[in-house]
Amino acid sequence: MATILERIKREAEKLTPEELLKLVDEFIHRLLEKQTVKHNKFDVNRVYGLGKGLWHNKDVQDYVIRLREDRFK
């Protein structure tokens, strides 16, 4: 039987790069919230490198523009 993490990984493989970035962003924000509530201090080294490779062959400025457009829809 697959663990929850294994099922999430399988589903995440179906996401577009943009959707995957949004998911990673959401997870990081949740980690930050839990970490600051728990210890009132967040160690950036614990998440450093998590997004490595996500921006490979991506136009970052285009991504930022799309994110801003999504806020006003």
PyMOL Python script that loads the backbone (N, CA, C, O; Angstrom):
from pymol import cmd

cmd.read_pdbstr("""\
ATOM      1  N   MET A   1       0.845  -1.184   0.000  1.00  0.00           N
ATOM      2  CA  MET A   1       0.000   0.000   0.000  1.00  0.00           C
ATOM      3  C   MET A   1       0.892   1.251   0.000  1.00  0.00           C
ATOM      4  O   MET A   1       1.852   1.334   0.766  1.00  0.00           O
ATOM      5  N   ALA A   2       0.575   2.191  -0.841  1.00  0.00           N
ATOM      6  CA  ALA A   2       1.376   3.406  -0.982  1.00  0.00           C
ATOM      7  C   ALA A   2       1.147   4.336   0.205  1.00  0.00           C
ATOM      8  O   ALA A   2       0.029   4.482   0.700  1.00  0.00           O
ATOM      9  N   THR A   3       2.222   4.953   0.642  1.00  0.00           N
ATOM     10  CA  THR A   3       2.104   5.937   1.707  1.00  0.00           C
ATOM     11  C   THR A   3       1.521   7.223   1.129  1.00  0.00           C
ATOM     12  O   THR A   3       1.479   7.404  -0.088  1.00  0.00           O
ATOM     13  N   ILE A   4       1.078   8.101   2.000  1.00  0.00           N
ATOM     14  CA  ILE A   4       0.539   9.382   1.565  1.00  0.00           C
ATOM     15  C   ILE A   4       1.589  10.144   0.772  1.00  0.00           C
ATOM     16  O   ILE A   4       1.275  10.733  -0.263  1.00  0.00           O
ATOM     17  N   LEU A   5       2.827  10.143   1.240  1.00  0.00           N
ATOM     18  CA  LEU A   5       3.898  10.852   0.543  1.00  0.00           C
ATOM     19  C   LEU A   5       4.103  10.299  -0.869  1.00  0.00           C
ATOM     20  O   LEU A   5       4.291  11.069  -1.811  1.00  0.00           O
ATOM     21  N   GLU A   6       4.069   8.986  -1.022  1.00  0.00           N
ATOM     22  CA  GLU A   6       4.222   8.384  -2.342  1.00  0.00           C
ATOM     23  C   GLU A   6       3.079   8.786  -3.272  1.00  0.00           C
ATOM     24  O   GLU A   6       3.304   9.043  -4.454  1.00  0.00           O
ATOM     25  N   ARG A   7       1.852   8.840  -2.741  1.00  0.00           N
ATOM     26  CA  ARG A   7       0.700   9.246  -3.559  1.00  0.00           C
ATOM     27  C   ARG A   7       0.823  10.713  -3.965  1.00  0.00           C
ATOM     28  O   ARG A   7       0.520  11.077  -5.101  1.00  0.00           O
ATOM     29  N   ILE A   8       1.266  11.548  -3.031  1.00  0.00           N
ATOM     30  CA  ILE A   8       1.442  12.971  -3.349  1.00  0.00           C
ATOM     31  C   ILE A   8       2.491  13.137  -4.434  1.00  0.00           C
ATOM     32  O   ILE A   8       2.301  13.916  -5.367  1.00  0.00           O
ATOM     33  N   LYS A   9       3.596  12.409  -4.320  1.00  0.00           N
ATOM     34  CA  LYS A   9       4.643  12.490  -5.339  1.00  0.00           C
ATOM     35  C   LYS A   9       4.118  12.088  -6.707  1.00  0.00           C
ATOM     36  O   LYS A   9       4.422  12.744  -7.703  1.00  0.00           O
ATOM     37  N   ARG A  10       3.335  11.019  -6.769  1.00  0.00           N
ATOM     38  CA  ARG A  10       2.771  10.576  -8.050  1.00  0.00           C
ATOM     39  C   ARG A  10       1.861  11.646  -8.639  1.00  0.00           C
ATOM     40  O   ARG A  10       1.915  11.926  -9.836  1.00  0.00           O
ATOM     41  N   GLU A  11       1.028  12.240  -7.798  1.00  0.00           N
ATOM     42  CA  GLU A  11       0.119  13.289  -8.277  1.00  0.00           C
ATOM     43  C   GLU A  11       0.900  14.526  -8.700  1.00  0.00           C
ATOM     44  O   GLU A  11       0.542  15.174  -9.684  1.00  0.00           O
ATOM     45  N   ALA A  12       1.964  14.863  -7.970  1.00  0.00           N
ATOM     46  CA  ALA A  12       2.764  16.048  -8.293  1.00  0.00           C
ATOM     47  C   ALA A  12       3.437  15.902  -9.651  1.00  0.00           C
ATOM     48  O   ALA A  12       3.684  16.903 -10.324  1.00  0.00           O
ATOM     49  N   GLU A  13       3.734  14.692 -10.060  1.00  0.00           N
ATOM     50  CA  GLU A  13       4.348  14.464 -11.367  1.00  0.00           C
ATOM     51  C   GLU A  13       3.422  14.880 -12.504  1.00  0.00           C
ATOM     52  O   GLU A  13       3.889  15.137 -13.614  1.00  0.00           O
ATOM     53  N   LYS A  14       2.135  14.951 -12.250  1.00  0.00           N
ATOM     54  CA  LYS A  14       1.147  15.322 -13.268  1.00  0.00           C
ATOM     55  C   LYS A  14       1.009  16.839 -13.413  1.00  0.00           C
ATOM     56  O   LYS A  14       0.380  17.314 -14.359  1.00  0.00           O
ATOM     57  N   LEU A  15       1.588  17.597 -12.491  1.00  0.00           N
ATOM     58  CA  LEU A  15       1.442  19.051 -12.502  1.00  0.00           C
ATOM     59  C   LEU A  15       2.336  19.702 -13.546  1.00  0.00           C
ATOM     60  O   LEU A  15       3.389  19.177 -13.908  1.00  0.00           O
ATOM     61  N   THR A  16       1.891  20.851 -14.014  1.00  0.00           N
ATOM     62  CA  THR A  16       2.736  21.655 -14.897  1.00  0.00           C
ATOM     63  C   THR A  16       3.832  22.283 -14.039  1.00  0.00           C
ATOM     64  O   THR A  16       3.706  22.322 -12.815  1.00  0.00           O
ATOM     65  N   PRO A  17       4.900  22.774 -14.660  1.00  0.00           N
ATOM     66  CA  PRO A  17       5.945  23.435 -13.867  1.00  0.00           C
ATOM     67  C   PRO A  17       5.397  24.605 -13.037  1.00  0.00           C
ATOM     68  O   PRO A  17       5.816  24.803 -11.897  1.00  0.00           O
ATOM     69  N   GLU A  18       4.479  25.366 -13.596  1.00  0.00           N
ATOM     70  CA  GLU A  18       3.907  26.499 -12.868  1.00  0.00           C
ATOM     71  C   GLU A  18       3.100  26.026 -11.662  1.00  0.00           C
ATOM     72  O   GLU A  18       3.192  26.611 -10.583  1.00  0.00           O
ATOM     73  N   GLU A  19       2.312  24.969 -11.843  1.00  0.00           N
ATOM     74  CA  GLU A  19       1.529  24.425 -10.736  1.00  0.00           C
ATOM     75  C   GLU A  19       2.444  23.861  -9.652  1.00  0.00           C
ATOM     76  O   GLU A  19       2.179  24.003  -8.458  1.00  0.00           O
ATOM     77  N   LEU A  20       3.517  23.223 -10.088  1.00  0.00           N
ATOM     78  CA  LEU A  20       4.467  22.663  -9.136  1.00  0.00           C
ATOM     79  C   LEU A  20       5.142  23.762  -8.320  1.00  0.00           C
ATOM     80  O   LEU A  20       5.341  23.606  -7.115  1.00  0.00           O
ATOM     81  N   LEU A  21       5.493  24.863  -8.964  1.00  0.00           N
ATOM     82  CA  LEU A  21       6.077  25.992  -8.235  1.00  0.00           C
ATOM     83  C   LEU A  21       5.097  26.561  -7.213  1.00  0.00           C
ATOM     84  O   LEU A  21       5.490  26.905  -6.098  1.00  0.00           O
ATOM     85  N   LYS A  22       3.833  26.660  -7.587  1.00  0.00           N
ATOM     86  CA  LYS A  22       2.825  27.152  -6.644  1.00  0.00           C
ATOM     87  C   LYS A  22       2.704  26.201  -5.448  1.00  0.00           C
ATOM     88  O   LYS A  22       2.567  26.644  -4.308  1.00  0.00           O
ATOM     89  N   LEU A  23       2.757  24.906  -5.717  1.00  0.00           N
ATOM     90  CA  LEU A  23       2.669  23.915  -4.646  1.00  0.00           C
ATOM     91  C   LEU A  23       3.864  24.022  -3.709  1.00  0.00           C
ATOM     92  O   LEU A  23       3.705  24.000  -2.488  1.00  0.00           O
ATOM     93  N   VAL A  24       5.053  24.139  -4.275  1.00  0.00           N
ATOM     94  CA  VAL A  24       6.271  24.286  -3.468  1.00  0.00           C
ATOM     95  C   VAL A  24       6.183  25.553  -2.627  1.00  0.00           C
ATOM     96  O   VAL A  24       6.536  25.545  -1.448  1.00  0.00           O
ATOM     97  N   ASP A  25       5.714  26.636  -3.228  1.00  0.00           N
ATOM     98  CA  ASP A  25       5.551  27.895  -2.511  1.00  0.00           C
ATOM     99  C   ASP A  25       4.603  27.719  -1.327  1.00  0.00           C
ATOM    100  O   ASP A  25       4.879  28.198  -0.227  1.00  0.00           O
ATOM    101  N   GLU A  26       3.493  27.033  -1.555  1.00  0.00           N
ATOM    102  CA  GLU A  26       2.514  26.785  -0.483  1.00  0.00           C
ATOM    103  C   GLU A  26       3.142  25.960   0.640  1.00  0.00           C
ATOM    104  O   GLU A  26       2.957  26.266   1.818  1.00  0.00           O
ATOM    105  N   PHE A  27       3.878  24.922   0.276  1.00  0.00           N
ATOM    106  CA  PHE A  27       4.516  24.077   1.293  1.00  0.00           C
ATOM    107  C   PHE A  27       5.545  24.860   2.107  1.00  0.00           C
ATOM    108  O   PHE A  27       5.627  24.703   3.325  1.00  0.00           O
ATOM    109  N   ILE A  28       6.320  25.692   1.440  1.00  0.00           N
ATOM    110  CA  ILE A  28       7.321  26.487   2.156  1.00  0.00           C
ATOM    111  C   ILE A  28       6.647  27.437   3.133  1.00  0.00           C
ATOM    112  O   ILE A  28       7.099  27.594   4.267  1.00  0.00           O
ATOM    113  N   HIS A  29       5.552  28.078   2.688  1.00  0.00           N
ATOM    114  CA  HIS A  29       4.836  28.978   3.594  1.00  0.00           C
ATOM    115  C   HIS A  29       4.264  28.222   4.798  1.00  0.00           C
ATOM    116  O   HIS A  29       4.278  28.730   5.919  1.00  0.00           O
ATOM    117  N   ARG A  30       3.770  27.028   4.564  1.00  0.00           N
ATOM    118  CA  ARG A  30       3.264  26.219   5.691  1.00  0.00           C
ATOM    119  C   ARG A  30       4.389  25.850   6.648  1.00  0.00           C
ATOM    120  O   ARG A  30       4.215  25.883   7.866  1.00  0.00           O
ATOM    121  N   LEU A  31       5.545  25.499   6.088  1.00  0.00           N
ATOM    122  CA  LEU A  31       6.695  25.181   6.938  1.00  0.00           C
ATOM    123  C   LEU A  31       7.113  26.390   7.769  1.00  0.00           C
ATOM    124  O   LEU A  31       7.402  26.269   8.959  1.00  0.00           O
ATOM    125  N   LEU A  32       7.142  27.538   7.138  1.00  0.00           N
ATOM    126  CA  LEU A  32       7.514  28.768   7.843  1.00  0.00           C
ATOM    127  C   LEU A  32       6.546  29.059   8.981  1.00  0.00           C
ATOM    128  O   LEU A  32       6.962  29.400  10.088  1.00  0.00           O
ATOM    129  N   GLU A  33       5.251  28.921   8.704  1.00  0.00           N
ATOM    130  CA  GLU A  33       4.244  29.173   9.738  1.00  0.00           C
ATOM    131  C   GLU A  33       4.418  28.212  10.912  1.00  0.00           C
ATOM    132  O   GLU A  33       4.418  28.631  12.070  1.00  0.00           O
ATOM    133  N   LYS A  34       4.564  26.941  10.613  1.00  0.00           N
ATOM    134  CA  LYS A  34       4.711  25.947  11.684  1.00  0.00           C
ATOM    135  C   LYS A  34       6.003  26.158  12.451  1.00  0.00           C
ATOM    136  O   LYS A  34       6.032  26.044  13.676  1.00  0.00           O
ATOM    137  N   GLN A  35       7.067  26.466  11.731  1.00  0.00           N
ATOM    138  CA  GLN A  35       8.370  26.646  12.365  1.00  0.00           C
ATOM    139  C   GLN A  35       8.365  27.858  13.289  1.00  0.00           C
ATOM    140  O   GLN A  35       8.878  27.793  14.407  1.00  0.00           O
ATOM    141  N   THR A  36       7.785  28.968  12.822  1.00  0.00           N
ATOM    142  CA  THR A  36       7.800  30.178  13.648  1.00  0.00           C
ATOM    143  C   THR A  36       6.888  30.031  14.852  1.00  0.00           C
ATOM    144  O   THR A  36       7.180  30.577  15.916  1.00  0.00           O
ATOM    145  N   VAL A  37       5.792  29.306  14.705  1.00  0.00           N
ATOM    146  CA  VAL A  37       4.904  29.093  15.849  1.00  0.00           C
ATOM    147  C   VAL A  37       5.582  28.178  16.855  1.00  0.00           C
ATOM    148  O   VAL A  37       5.490  28.403  18.062  1.00  0.00           O
ATOM    149  N   LYS A  38       6.257  27.153  16.368  1.00  0.00           N
ATOM    150  CA  LYS A  38       6.863  26.155  17.240  1.00  0.00           C
ATOM    151  C   LYS A  38       8.095  26.682  17.972  1.00  0.00           C
ATOM    152  O   LYS A  38       8.228  26.498  19.182  1.00  0.00           O
ATOM    153  N   HIS A  39       8.983  27.328  17.250  1.00  0.00           N
ATOM    154  CA  HIS A  39      10.256  27.729  17.833  1.00  0.00           C
ATOM    155  C   HIS A  39      10.489  29.232  17.827  1.00  0.00           C
ATOM    156  O   HIS A  39      11.464  29.723  18.396  1.00  0.00           O
ATOM    157  N   ASN A  40       9.581  29.958  17.178  1.00  0.00           N
ATOM    158  CA  ASN A  40       9.711  31.406  17.032  1.00  0.00           C
ATOM    159  C   ASN A  40      11.012  31.789  16.332  1.00  0.00           C
ATOM    160  O   ASN A  40      11.479  32.921  16.453  1.00  0.00           O
ATOM    161  N   LYS A  41      11.585  30.851  15.609  1.00  0.00           N
ATOM    162  CA  LYS A  41      12.793  31.097  14.831  1.00  0.00           C
ATOM    163  C   LYS A  41      12.811  30.100  13.680  1.00  0.00           C
ATOM    164  O   LYS A  41      12.518  28.918  13.861  1.00  0.00           O
ATOM    165  N   PHE A  42      13.155  30.588  12.505  1.00  0.00           N
ATOM    166  CA  PHE A  42      13.208  29.703  11.352  1.00  0.00           C
ATOM    167  C   PHE A  42      14.632  29.626  10.832  1.00  0.00           C
ATOM    168  O   PHE A  42      15.286  30.650  10.637  1.00  0.00           O
ATOM    169  N   ASP A  43      15.099  28.435  10.611  1.00  0.00           N
ATOM    170  CA  ASP A  43      16.439  28.208  10.071  1.00  0.00           C
ATOM    171  C   ASP A  43      16.331  27.976   8.570  1.00  0.00           C
ATOM    172  O   ASP A  43      15.895  26.912   8.129  1.00  0.00           O
ATOM    173  N   VAL A  44      16.729  28.972   7.790  1.00  0.00           N
ATOM    174  CA  VAL A  44      16.617  28.895   6.331  1.00  0.00           C
ATOM    175  C   VAL A  44      17.433  27.734   5.765  1.00  0.00           C
ATOM    176  O   VAL A  44      17.123  27.240   4.681  1.00  0.00           O
ATOM    177  N   ASN A  45      18.438  27.303   6.455  1.00  0.00           N
ATOM    178  CA  ASN A  45      19.265  26.192   5.981  1.00  0.00           C
ATOM    179  C   ASN A  45      18.484  24.892   5.859  1.00  0.00           C
ATOM    180  O   ASN A  45      18.885  23.988   5.126  1.00  0.00           O
ATOM    181  N   ARG A  46      17.367  24.798   6.578  1.00  0.00           N
ATOM    182  CA  ARG A  46      16.567  23.575   6.505  1.00  0.00           C
ATOM    183  C   ARG A  46      15.815  23.456   5.186  1.00  0.00           C
ATOM    184  O   ARG A  46      15.464  22.347   4.785  1.00  0.00           O
ATOM    185  N   VAL A  47      15.558  24.574   4.497  1.00  0.00           N
ATOM    186  CA  VAL A  47      14.849  24.522   3.218  1.00  0.00           C
ATOM    187  C   VAL A  47      15.742  24.948   2.052  1.00  0.00           C
ATOM    188  O   VAL A  47      15.310  24.935   0.899  1.00  0.00           O
ATOM    189  N   TYR A  48      16.974  25.322   2.350  1.00  0.00           N
ATOM    190  CA  TYR A  48      17.896  25.761   1.307  1.00  0.00           C
ATOM    191  C   TYR A  48      18.069  24.662   0.264  1.00  0.00           C
ATOM    192  O   TYR A  48      18.359  23.514   0.599  1.00  0.00           O
ATOM    193  N   GLY A  49      17.889  25.022  -0.988  1.00  0.00           N
ATOM    194  CA  GLY A  49      18.086  24.081  -2.079  1.00  0.00           C
ATOM    195  C   GLY A  49      16.870  23.252  -2.446  1.00  0.00           C
ATOM    196  O   GLY A  49      16.940  22.454  -3.381  1.00  0.00           O
ATOM    197  N   LEU A  50      15.750  23.412  -1.740  1.00  0.00           N
ATOM    198  CA  LEU A  50      14.564  22.615  -2.045  1.00  0.00           C
ATOM    199  C   LEU A  50      14.058  22.847  -3.465  1.00  0.00           C
ATOM    200  O   LEU A  50      13.549  21.924  -4.100  1.00  0.00           O
ATOM    201  N   GLY A  51      14.194  24.058  -3.963  1.00  0.00           N
ATOM    202  CA  GLY A  51      13.690  24.371  -5.289  1.00  0.00           C
ATOM    203  C   GLY A  51      14.730  24.273  -6.380  1.00  0.00           C
ATOM    204  O   GLY A  51      14.506  24.735  -7.498  1.00  0.00           O
ATOM    205  N   LYS A  52      15.871  23.676  -6.066  1.00  0.00           N
ATOM    206  CA  LYS A  52      16.952  23.587  -7.043  1.00  0.00           C
ATOM    207  C   LYS A  52      16.443  22.924  -8.330  1.00  0.00           C
ATOM    208  O   LYS A  52      15.842  21.850  -8.300  1.00  0.00           O
ATOM    209  N   GLY A  53      16.696  23.578  -9.428  1.00  0.00           N
ATOM    210  CA  GLY A  53      16.290  23.025 -10.716  1.00  0.00           C
ATOM    211  C   GLY A  53      14.913  23.444 -11.183  1.00  0.00           C
ATOM    212  O   GLY A  53      14.580  23.257 -12.353  1.00  0.00           O
ATOM    213  N   LEU A  54      14.096  24.011 -10.290  1.00  0.00           N
ATOM    214  CA  LEU A  54      12.750  24.404 -10.684  1.00  0.00           C
ATOM    215  C   LEU A  54      12.757  25.513 -11.725  1.00  0.00           C
ATOM    216  O   LEU A  54      11.835  25.607 -12.536  1.00  0.00           O
ATOM    217  N   TRP A  55      13.774  26.344 -11.711  1.00  0.00           N
ATOM    218  CA  TRP A  55      13.833  27.476 -12.628  1.00  0.00           C
ATOM    219  C   TRP A  55      14.647  27.177 -13.870  1.00  0.00           C
ATOM    220  O   TRP A  55      14.823  28.059 -14.711  1.00  0.00           O
ATOM    221  N   HIS A  56      15.147  25.964 -14.011  1.00  0.00           N
ATOM    222  CA  HIS A  56      15.957  25.610 -15.181  1.00  0.00           C
ATOM    223  C   HIS A  56      15.139  25.831 -16.453  1.00  0.00           C
ATOM    224  O   HIS A  56      14.023  25.327 -16.579  1.00  0.00           O
ATOM    225  N   ASN A  57      15.705  26.589 -17.389  1.00  0.00           N
ATOM    226  CA  ASN A  57      15.050  26.902 -18.668  1.00  0.00           C
ATOM    227  C   ASN A  57      13.742  27.661 -18.510  1.00  0.00           C
ATOM    228  O   ASN A  57      12.872  27.565 -19.377  1.00  0.00           O
ATOM    229  N   LYS A  58      13.581  28.407 -17.438  1.00  0.00           N
ATOM    230  CA  LYS A  58      12.381  29.209 -17.204  1.00  0.00           C
ATOM    231  C   LYS A  58      12.744  30.684 -17.233  1.00  0.00           C
ATOM    232  O   LYS A  58      13.823  31.079 -16.792  1.00  0.00           O
ATOM    233  N   ASP A  59      11.838  31.488 -17.754  1.00  0.00           N
ATOM    234  CA  ASP A  59      11.995  32.930 -17.730  1.00  0.00           C
ATOM    235  C   ASP A  59      11.374  33.423 -16.428  1.00  0.00           C
ATOM    236  O   ASP A  59      10.151  33.484 -16.304  1.00  0.00           O
ATOM    237  N   VAL A  60      12.196  33.765 -15.480  1.00  0.00           N
ATOM    238  CA  VAL A  60      11.727  34.137 -14.143  1.00  0.00           C
ATOM    239  C   VAL A  60      10.853  35.381 -14.202  1.00  0.00           C
ATOM    240  O   VAL A  60       9.832  35.447 -13.517  1.00  0.00           O
ATOM    241  N   GLN A  61      11.229  36.358 -14.999  1.00  0.00           N
ATOM    242  CA  GLN A  61      10.427  37.584 -15.084  1.00  0.00           C
ATOM    243  C   GLN A  61       9.030  37.276 -15.618  1.00  0.00           C
ATOM    244  O   GLN A  61       8.046  37.830 -15.128  1.00  0.00           O
ATOM    245  N   ASP A  62       8.934  36.406 -16.607  1.00  0.00           N
ATOM    246  CA  ASP A  62       7.634  36.004 -17.143  1.00  0.00           C
ATOM    247  C   ASP A  62       6.795  35.333 -16.064  1.00  0.00           C
ATOM    248  O   ASP A  62       5.593  35.579 -15.965  1.00  0.00           O
ATOM    249  N   TYR A  63       7.424  34.487 -15.256  1.00  0.00           N
ATOM    250  CA  TYR A  63       6.718  33.811 -14.163  1.00  0.00           C
ATOM    251  C   TYR A  63       6.180  34.821 -13.154  1.00  0.00           C
ATOM    252  O   TYR A  63       5.036  34.703 -12.715  1.00  0.00           O
ATOM    253  N   VAL A  64       6.978  35.797 -12.788  1.00  0.00           N
ATOM    254  CA  VAL A  64       6.559  36.815 -11.820  1.00  0.00           C
ATOM    255  C   VAL A  64       5.385  37.613 -12.382  1.00  0.00           C
ATOM    256  O   VAL A  64       4.426  37.897 -11.665  1.00  0.00           O
ATOM    257  N   ILE A  65       5.458  37.970 -13.643  1.00  0.00           N
ATOM    258  CA  ILE A  65       4.362  38.714 -14.273  1.00  0.00           C
ATOM    259  C   ILE A  65       3.070  37.895 -14.231  1.00  0.00           C
ATOM    260  O   ILE A  65       2.007  38.433 -13.921  1.00  0.00           O
ATOM    261  N   ARG A  66       3.156  36.594 -14.543  1.00  0.00           N
ATOM    262  CA  ARG A  66       1.962  35.738 -14.498  1.00  0.00           C
ATOM    263  C   ARG A  66       1.412  35.628 -13.081  1.00  0.00           C
ATOM    264  O   ARG A  66       0.195  35.638 -12.895  1.00  0.00           O
ATOM    265  N   LEU A  67       2.279  35.524 -12.084  1.00  0.00           N
ATOM    266  CA  LEU A  67       1.810  35.453 -10.701  1.00  0.00           C
ATOM    267  C   LEU A  67       1.052  36.712 -10.324  1.00  0.00           C
ATOM    268  O   LEU A  67       0.002  36.643  -9.685  1.00  0.00           O
ATOM    269  N   ARG A  68       1.579  37.856 -10.716  1.00  0.00           N
ATOM    270  CA  ARG A  68       0.919  39.120 -10.400  1.00  0.00           C
ATOM    271  C   ARG A  68      -0.427  39.231 -11.111  1.00  0.00           C
ATOM    272  O   ARG A  68      -1.392  39.741 -10.541  1.00  0.00           O
ATOM    273  N   GLU A  69      -0.494  38.759 -12.348  1.00  0.00           N
ATOM    274  CA  GLU A  69      -1.757  38.790 -13.077  1.00  0.00           C
ATOM    275  C   GLU A  69      -2.791  37.906 -12.399  1.00  0.00           C
ATOM    276  O   GLU A  69      -3.966  38.268 -12.339  1.00  0.00           O
ATOM    277  N   ASP A  70      -2.371  36.751 -11.887  1.00  0.00           N
ATOM    278  CA  ASP A  70      -3.287  35.827 -11.223  1.00  0.00           C
ATOM    279  C   ASP A  70      -3.926  36.444  -9.975  1.00  0.00           C
ATOM    280  O   ASP A  70      -5.056  36.107  -9.621  1.00  0.00           O
ATOM    281  N   ARG A  71      -3.202  37.346  -9.315  1.00  0.00           N
ATOM    282  CA  ARG A  71      -3.744  37.972  -8.095  1.00  0.00           C
ATOM    283  C   ARG A  71      -4.941  38.845  -8.394  1.00  0.00           C
ATOM    284  O   ARG A  71      -5.791  39.039  -7.525  1.00  0.00           O
ATOM    285  N   PHE A  72      -5.029  39.373  -9.593  1.00  0.00           N
ATOM    286  CA  PHE A  72      -6.089  40.318  -9.919  1.00  0.00           C
ATOM    287  C   PHE A  72      -7.232  39.695 -10.708  1.00  0.00           C
ATOM    288  O   PHE A  72      -8.110  40.402 -11.201  1.00  0.00           O
ATOM    289  N   LYS A  73      -7.221  38.402 -10.824  1.00  0.00           N
ATOM    290  CA  LYS A  73      -8.314  37.706 -11.555  1.00  0.00           C
ATOM    291  C   LYS A  73      -9.430  37.372 -10.630  1.00  0.00           C
ATOM    292  O   LYS A  73     -10.429  36.791 -11.052  1.00  0.00           O
TER     293      LYS A  73
END
""", "prot")
cmd.dss("prot")
cmd.show_as("cartoon", "prot")
cmd.util.cbc("prot")
cmd.orient("prot")
